[in-house]
Amino acid sequence: MFGYTLTSAQNLLVNDGQILSLTTEATLFLPESLINDGFLINQGSIQLEGDWVNQSSYSGDGSVALVGNGEQLIQHSGQSFGTLKVENSGLKVLENSILINDTLTLSEGVIVSTRTHLLQLGVEAIVENASNLAYVQGPVQFEGTGYQNLPLGTTIAFLPLELLDVQGVDPVILAEVIDN
């Protein structure tokens, strides 16, 4: 897709052996789910109201925005996103671990992670706009040194963790707030 906005009225299925490629100018809006069994190359923007089911190959530095106002499931087969945006209320539940390489933008909505379905922030990843309306309920793992601001919370509260000067050789830290 080159420089277009495409809206689909139903689930989008990328079948085994098929390739869907979005260029930097392309936007794909889906009011339903995306199911990828083929090859999805995203240099553009995907906005999704349904579930994200990636069972095959995903690559690219484009953005994926979860814009549904209810629960959305994220199944990404342990692969990475360039930019992930959470832009509407409701729980966004990880069904696999995911790695964010560039940006996690939290506008509204709560990402639910577990120790077996981690939200991982890569060395260069930044977190934007975390608040009492948008954070991660469950563990967050990050890589890297220096300043870190983790968007943690519980089922009832936003409790961010700020680390001023992480040091070490390639440190990997897992942080989580536990409900009592």
Backbone as CSV, one residue per row, in Angstrom:
resi,resn,N_x,N_y,N_z,CA_x,CA_y,CA_z,C_x,C_y,C_z
1,MET,0.847,-1.179,0.000,0.000,0.000,0.000,0.887,1.236,0.000
2,PHE,0.588,2.169,-0.843,1.384,3.380,-0.950,0.511,4.607,-0.734
3,GLY,0.706,5.328,0.366,0.064,6.605,0.576,-1.441,6.589,0.647
4,TYR,-2.029,5.534,1.122,-3.479,5.414,1.179,-3.936,5.118,2.597
5,THR,-5.200,5.398,2.855,-5.861,4.929,4.062,-6.883,3.900,3.620
6,LEU,-6.776,2.707,4.180,-7.677,1.617,3.846,-8.441,1.235,5.097
7,THR,-9.759,1.123,4.986,-10.600,0.673,6.083,-11.265,-0.624,5.666
8,SER,-11.186,-1.616,6.543,-11.831,-2.896,6.289,-13.006,-3.041,7.236
9,ALA,-14.142,-3.545,6.760,-15.348,-3.669,7.575,-15.411,-4.996,8.322
10,GLN,-14.405,-5.830,8.170,-14.420,-7.130,8.830,-13.004,-7.499,9.245
11,ASN,-12.853,-8.694,9.818,-11.522,-9.173,10.164,-10.646,-9.172,8.923
12,LEU,-9.354,-8.874,9.123,-8.401,-8.959,8.023,-7.542,-10.183,8.261
13,LEU,-7.504,-11.082,7.291,-6.713,-12.299,7.384,-5.621,-12.256,6.332
14,VAL,-4.363,-12.345,6.781,-3.234,-12.496,5.867,-2.898,-13.981,5.890
15,ASN,-3.221,-14.685,4.814,-3.061,-16.141,4.758,-1.601,-16.548,4.635
16,ASP,-1.344,-17.802,4.944,-0.022,-18.391,4.798,0.474,-18.177,3.371
17,GLY,1.687,-17.662,3.245,2.271,-17.404,1.932,1.951,-16.037,1.355
18,GLN,0.985,-15.320,1.932,0.645,-13.977,1.456,1.516,-12.933,2.154
19,ILE,1.683,-11.788,1.484,2.445,-10.668,2.034,1.556,-9.436,2.028
20,LEU,1.492,-8.750,3.171,0.849,-7.439,3.247,1.930,-6.458,3.669
21,SER,2.186,-5.462,2.836,3.247,-4.496,3.103,2.670,-3.082,3.107
22,LEU,2.889,-2.355,4.211,2.455,-0.967,4.328,3.674,-0.062,4.287
23,THR,3.647,0.946,3.403,4.734,1.911,3.316,4.528,3.007,4.374
24,THR,5.470,3.907,4.490,5.423,4.946,5.522,4.197,5.836,5.414
25,GLU,3.618,6.008,4.235,2.456,6.871,4.056,1.133,6.130,4.222
26,ALA,1.162,4.827,4.400,-0.058,4.018,4.413,-0.632,3.885,5.822
27,THR,-1.973,3.930,5.903,-2.696,3.692,7.146,-3.750,2.627,6.886
28,LEU,-3.801,1.651,7.772,-4.792,0.586,7.696,-5.641,0.658,8.956
29,PHE,-6.959,0.893,8.802,-7.872,0.944,9.942,-8.763,-0.293,9.922
30,LEU,-8.794,-1.006,11.067,-9.593,-2.231,11.153,-10.540,-2.149,12.343
31,PRO,-11.859,-2.104,12.095,-12.818,-2.105,13.195,-12.993,-3.494,13.807
32,GLU,-12.355,-4.478,13.219,-12.378,-5.852,13.731,-10.939,-6.297,13.993
33,SER,-10.680,-7.587,13.977,-9.368,-8.148,14.316,-8.473,-8.295,13.094
34,LEU,-7.170,-8.371,13.357,-6.185,-8.697,12.336,-5.609,-10.060,12.691
35,ILE,-5.616,-10.970,11.719,-5.062,-12.313,11.904,-3.998,-12.506,10.834
36,ASN,-2.753,-12.636,11.264,-1.639,-12.769,10.327,-1.068,-14.182,10.379
37,ASP,-1.258,-14.930,9.283,-0.632,-16.236,9.112,0.415,-16.181,8.005
38,GLY,0.652,-15.002,7.446,1.600,-14.833,6.345,2.754,-13.939,6.751
39,PHE,2.993,-12.900,5.944,4.079,-11.955,6.189,3.496,-10.551,6.214
40,LEU,3.648,-9.855,7.321,3.145,-8.498,7.468,4.341,-7.577,7.675
41,ILE,4.520,-6.647,6.739,5.613,-5.677,6.800,4.976,-4.312,7.023
42,ASN,5.267,-3.701,8.173,4.590,-2.460,8.556,5.588,-1.319,8.707
43,GLN,5.614,-0.439,7.733,6.377,0.806,7.839,5.420,1.982,8.039
44,GLY,4.134,1.711,8.002,3.111,2.748,8.106,2.419,2.734,9.443
45,SER,1.082,2.676,9.401,0.275,2.753,10.614,-0.893,1.782,10.517
46,ILE,-1.076,0.992,11.573,-2.227,0.103,11.673,-3.017,0.528,12.898
47,GLN,-4.318,0.789,12.716,-5.217,1.137,13.823,-6.246,0.026,13.922
48,LEU,-6.385,-0.534,15.122,-7.116,-1.777,15.286,-8.082,-1.691,16.456
49,GLU,-9.373,-1.989,16.198,-10.371,-2.026,17.269,-10.570,-3.427,17.827
50,GLY,-10.160,-4.442,17.081,-10.312,-5.827,17.517,-9.007,-6.380,18.058
51,ASP,-8.879,-7.697,18.011,-7.689,-8.376,18.527,-6.564,-8.365,17.505
52,TRP,-5.337,-8.464,18.010,-4.141,-8.582,17.185,-3.660,-10.019,17.317
53,VAL,-3.734,-10.786,16.225,-3.324,-12.192,16.255,-2.252,-12.387,15.188
54,ASN,-0.989,-12.360,15.607,0.130,-12.561,14.695,0.715,-13.939,14.974
55,GLN,0.445,-14.876,14.065,0.900,-16.251,14.237,2.043,-16.587,13.295
56,SER,2.558,-15.571,12.596,3.600,-15.836,11.618,4.685,-14.773,11.694
57,SER,4.882,-14.003,10.616,6.013,-13.085,10.535,5.548,-11.630,10.468
58,TYR,6.094,-10.812,11.368,5.813,-9.378,11.401,7.137,-8.650,11.456
59,SER,7.287,-7.597,10.650,8.489,-6.775,10.713,8.141,-5.343,10.349
60,GLY,9.054,-4.442,10.675,8.887,-3.045,10.315,8.915,-2.125,11.508
61,ASP,9.135,-0.849,11.213,9.208,0.189,12.239,7.919,0.983,12.345
62,GLY,6.879,0.561,11.686,5.608,1.270,11.719,4.929,1.152,13.063
63,SER,3.782,1.827,13.188,3.065,1.824,14.466,1.840,0.927,14.392
64,VAL,1.522,0.353,15.554,0.279,-0.389,15.733,-0.451,0.301,16.873
65,ALA,-1.678,0.770,16.609,-2.476,1.471,17.616,-3.679,0.616,17.987
66,LEU,-3.803,0.330,19.287,-4.957,-0.392,19.806,-5.995,0.649,20.187
67,VAL,-7.050,0.761,19.376,-8.023,1.840,19.534,-9.413,1.350,19.945
68,GLY,-9.545,0.066,20.246,-10.830,-0.465,20.681,-11.172,0.008,22.085
69,ASN,-12.464,0.196,22.378,-12.849,0.710,23.695,-13.194,-0.395,24.686
70,GLY,-12.875,-1.628,24.361,-13.076,-2.752,25.271,-11.808,-3.575,25.348
71,GLU,-11.932,-4.782,25.834,-10.772,-5.663,25.925,-10.278,-6.052,24.544
72,GLN,-8.967,-5.985,24.364,-8.319,-6.419,23.135,-7.222,-7.405,23.501
73,LEU,-7.139,-8.513,22.771,-6.106,-9.517,22.993,-4.956,-9.262,22.038
74,ILE,-3.723,-9.418,22.546,-2.522,-9.190,21.742,-1.724,-10.479,21.739
75,GLN,-1.720,-11.147,20.597,-0.975,-12.390,20.403,0.059,-12.096,19.331
76,HIS,1.324,-12.005,19.723,2.346,-11.521,18.784,3.506,-12.499,18.627
77,SER,3.372,-13.697,19.121,4.359,-14.770,18.920,5.775,-14.379,19.339
78,GLY,5.887,-13.583,20.411,7.197,-13.220,20.940,7.998,-12.283,20.057
79,GLN,7.368,-11.647,19.081,8.081,-10.755,18.171,8.038,-9.313,18.676
80,SER,8.691,-8.414,17.946,8.791,-7.029,18.401,7.898,-6.103,17.588
81,PHE,7.555,-4.981,18.227,6.883,-3.859,17.582,7.877,-2.702,17.528
82,GLY,7.811,-1.879,16.483,8.542,-0.616,16.495,7.873,0.306,17.496
83,THR,6.627,0.674,17.207,5.845,1.538,18.087,4.495,0.882,18.359
84,LEU,4.132,0.822,19.639,2.824,0.339,20.055,2.124,1.471,20.773
85,LYS,0.862,1.740,20.352,0.067,2.806,20.961,-1.190,2.206,21.573
86,VAL,-1.507,2.628,22.793,-2.748,2.234,23.451,-3.577,3.498,23.570
87,GLU,-4.665,3.589,22.781,-5.368,4.855,22.606,-6.834,4.837,22.999
88,ASN,-7.298,3.804,23.674,-8.691,3.802,24.077,-8.857,2.923,25.303
89,SER,-9.928,3.142,26.032,-10.141,2.471,27.311,-10.262,0.964,27.143
90,GLY,-10.180,0.284,28.243,-10.287,-1.170,28.246,-8.945,-1.819,28.471
91,LEU,-8.997,-3.096,28.769,-7.780,-3.871,28.995,-7.217,-4.343,27.657
92,LYS,-5.908,-4.293,27.537,-5.181,-4.791,26.375,-4.323,-5.944,26.910
93,VAL,-4.756,-7.179,26.674,-4.216,-8.353,27.353,-3.176,-9.046,26.473
94,LEU,-1.938,-9.178,26.997,-0.879,-9.874,26.275,-1.085,-11.378,26.385
95,GLU,-1.071,-12.053,25.249,-1.160,-13.508,25.228,0.174,-14.144,24.869
96,ASN,1.182,-13.321,24.590,2.574,-13.711,24.388,3.408,-12.551,24.898
97,SER,4.688,-12.794,25.099,5.590,-11.681,25.405,5.775,-10.840,24.153
98,ILE,5.928,-9.525,24.349,6.219,-8.635,23.228,7.374,-7.719,23.600
99,LEU,8.111,-7.293,22.593,9.231,-6.384,22.746,8.913,-5.103,21.990
100,ILE,9.061,-3.965,22.667,8.897,-2.649,22.027,10.298,-2.110,21.770
101,ASN,10.615,-1.829,20.502,11.951,-1.341,20.158,12.069,0.174,20.188
102,ASP,10.994,0.898,19.845,11.079,2.351,19.714,10.243,3.090,20.756
103,THR,8.917,3.006,20.638,8.052,3.832,21.488,6.823,3.060,21.939
104,LEU,6.508,3.187,23.227,5.234,2.733,23.781,4.483,3.990,24.175
105,THR,3.383,4.282,23.466,2.576,5.464,23.752,1.302,5.018,24.452
106,LEU,1.094,5.531,25.652,-0.060,5.165,26.466,-0.947,6.390,26.635
107,SER,-2.073,6.415,25.927,-2.999,7.533,26.038,-4.160,7.204,26.960
108,GLU,-4.756,6.020,26.736,-5.867,5.567,27.568,-5.977,4.062,27.392
109,GLY,-6.100,3.319,28.497,-6.193,1.868,28.453,-5.065,1.244,29.256
110,VAL,-5.287,0.030,29.721,-4.323,-0.659,30.584,-3.845,-1.924,29.889
111,ILE,-2.527,-2.071,29.755,-1.927,-3.292,29.227,-1.795,-4.279,30.380
112,VAL,-2.268,-5.509,30.177,-2.164,-6.546,31.194,-1.083,-7.533,30.758
113,SER,-0.030,-7.633,31.586,1.053,-8.573,31.316,1.177,-9.543,32.486
114,THR,1.878,-10.642,32.262,2.179,-11.614,33.311,3.654,-11.987,33.182
115,ARG,4.143,-12.783,34.105,5.552,-13.196,34.018,5.821,-14.118,32.837
116,THR,4.798,-14.771,32.316,4.980,-15.602,31.120,4.599,-14.856,29.842
117,HIS,3.932,-13.719,29.973,3.549,-12.875,28.837,4.008,-11.451,29.141
118,LEU,5.311,-11.253,29.035,5.954,-10.002,29.449,5.810,-8.875,28.437
119,LEU,5.763,-7.658,28.971,5.971,-6.471,28.155,7.440,-6.113,28.333
120,GLN,8.191,-6.152,27.234,9.626,-5.880,27.274,9.925,-4.587,26.529
121,LEU,10.756,-3.751,27.134,11.189,-2.506,26.513,12.649,-2.651,26.121
122,GLY,12.941,-2.472,24.832,14.301,-2.602,24.340,15.185,-1.444,24.786
123,VAL,16.454,-1.545,24.478,17.462,-0.571,24.901,17.098,0.852,24.495
124,GLU,16.576,1.047,23.306,16.260,2.380,22.793,14.802,2.794,23.026
125,ALA,14.007,1.934,23.628,12.571,2.205,23.772,12.297,3.327,24.763
126,ILE,11.287,4.136,24.439,10.823,5.172,25.355,9.326,4.965,25.610
127,VAL,8.886,5.435,26.766,7.479,5.356,27.142,6.934,6.772,27.188
128,GLU,5.790,6.984,26.525,5.175,8.307,26.485,3.787,8.276,27.115
129,ASN,3.450,9.331,27.848,2.090,9.655,28.298,1.475,8.716,29.333
130,ALA,2.258,7.912,30.029,1.671,7.047,31.062,0.971,7.928,32.100
131,SER,-0.160,7.411,32.628,-0.951,8.178,33.586,-1.862,7.234,34.346
132,ASN,-2.716,7.792,35.185,-3.683,6.956,35.905,-4.727,6.355,34.962
133,LEU,-4.771,6.795,33.706,-5.670,6.234,32.700,-4.983,5.225,31.782
134,ALA,-3.646,5.180,31.824,-2.910,4.353,30.870,-1.576,3.908,31.469
135,TYR,-1.463,2.600,31.719,-0.250,2.045,32.328,-0.217,0.544,32.090
136,VAL,0.753,-0.146,32.723,0.885,-1.588,32.597,0.546,-2.234,33.933
137,GLN,-0.418,-3.118,33.912,-0.792,-3.903,35.085,-0.073,-5.245,34.942
138,GLY,1.004,-5.419,35.674,1.820,-6.621,35.569,3.265,-6.246,35.342
139,PRO,4.115,-7.237,35.134,5.551,-6.973,35.026,5.957,-6.287,33.721
140,VAL,7.007,-5.466,33.834,7.652,-4.830,32.690,9.134,-5.155,32.795
141,GLN,9.706,-5.612,31.705,11.142,-5.882,31.657,11.786,-4.843,30.756
142,PHE,12.919,-4.298,31.191,13.608,-3.351,30.327,15.082,-3.665,30.265
143,GLU,15.706,-3.230,29.181,17.127,-3.383,28.959,17.749,-1.992,28.893
144,GLY,18.968,-1.868,29.399,19.679,-0.618,29.211,20.040,0.083,30.498
145,THR,20.764,1.165,30.325,21.274,1.944,31.447,20.664,3.339,31.431
146,GLY,21.001,4.112,32.458,20.536,5.489,32.524,19.171,5.600,33.165
147,TYR,18.475,6.652,32.813,17.156,6.956,33.374,16.098,6.003,32.804
148,GLN,15.241,5.496,33.671,14.124,4.652,33.262,12.874,5.072,34.024
149,ASN,11.769,5.223,33.324,10.492,5.535,33.955,9.505,4.470,33.492
150,LEU,9.141,3.569,34.405,8.307,2.425,34.046,6.854,2.698,34.399
151,PRO,5.938,2.466,33.463,4.523,2.801,33.630,3.739,1.700,34.365
152,LEU,4.109,1.426,35.598,3.522,0.316,36.352,2.256,0.717,37.084
153,GLY,1.426,-0.294,37.376,0.227,-0.070,38.158,-0.385,-1.386,38.591
154,THR,-1.494,-1.295,39.311,-2.231,-2.462,39.778,-3.628,-2.431,39.169
155,THR,-4.508,-3.269,39.676,-5.885,-3.269,39.181,-6.617,-1.986,39.538
156,ILE,-6.078,-1.218,40.500,-6.788,-0.014,40.950,-5.969,1.267,40.943
157,ALA,-4.640,1.180,40.696,-3.845,2.406,40.824,-2.641,2.417,39.882
158,PHE,-2.285,3.611,39.423,-1.076,3.866,38.649,0.052,4.151,39.642
159,LEU,1.098,3.349,39.611,2.213,3.470,40.549,3.533,3.400,39.773
160,PRO,3.900,4.465,39.070,5.085,4.421,38.215,6.368,4.249,39.027
161,LEU,7.346,3.618,38.403,8.657,3.416,39.020,9.672,4.229,38.233
162,GLU,10.375,5.105,38.928,11.388,5.944,38.305,12.761,5.522,38.816
163,LEU,13.629,5.131,37.900,15.004,4.762,38.222,15.907,5.821,37.604
164,LEU,16.677,6.494,38.433,17.411,7.667,37.976,18.676,7.348,37.188
165,ASP,19.412,6.279,37.575,20.690,6.023,36.917,21.025,4.534,36.975
166,VAL,20.391,3.752,36.110,20.691,2.323,36.040,22.079,2.153,35.449
167,GLN,22.895,1.328,36.097,24.260,1.111,35.629,24.522,-0.374,35.473
168,GLY,25.588,-0.693,34.759,25.997,-2.077,34.572,26.284,-2.351,33.116
169,VAL,26.679,-3.583,32.852,26.964,-4.015,31.495,25.744,-4.769,30.983
170,ASP,25.045,-4.163,30.042,23.833,-4.746,29.450,22.827,-5.233,30.492
171,PRO,22.429,-4.368,31.435,21.493,-4.822,32.472,20.094,-5.099,31.908
172,VAL,19.440,-6.096,32.480,18.055,-6.426,32.185,17.337,-6.485,33.519
173,ILE,16.306,-5.675,33.690,15.603,-5.569,34.963,14.118,-5.838,34.754
174,LEU,13.542,-6.599,35.664,12.120,-6.895,35.663,11.502,-6.217,36.877
175,ALA,10.453,-5.442,36.656,9.782,-4.737,37.757,8.288,-4.985,37.681
176,GLU,7.654,-5.056,38.858,6.226,-5.312,38.927,5.694,-4.774,40.249
177,VAL,4.484,-4.230,40.239,3.803,-3.824,41.451,2.819,-4.925,41.780
178,ILE,2.811,-5.365,43.040,1.959,-6.472,43.483,0.788,-5.932,44.308
179,ASP,-0.431,-6.356,43.958,-1.610,-6.037,44.781,-1.552,-6.838,46.078
180,ASN,-1.913,-6.214,47.190,-2.014,-6.951,48.466,-3.461,-7.246,48.773
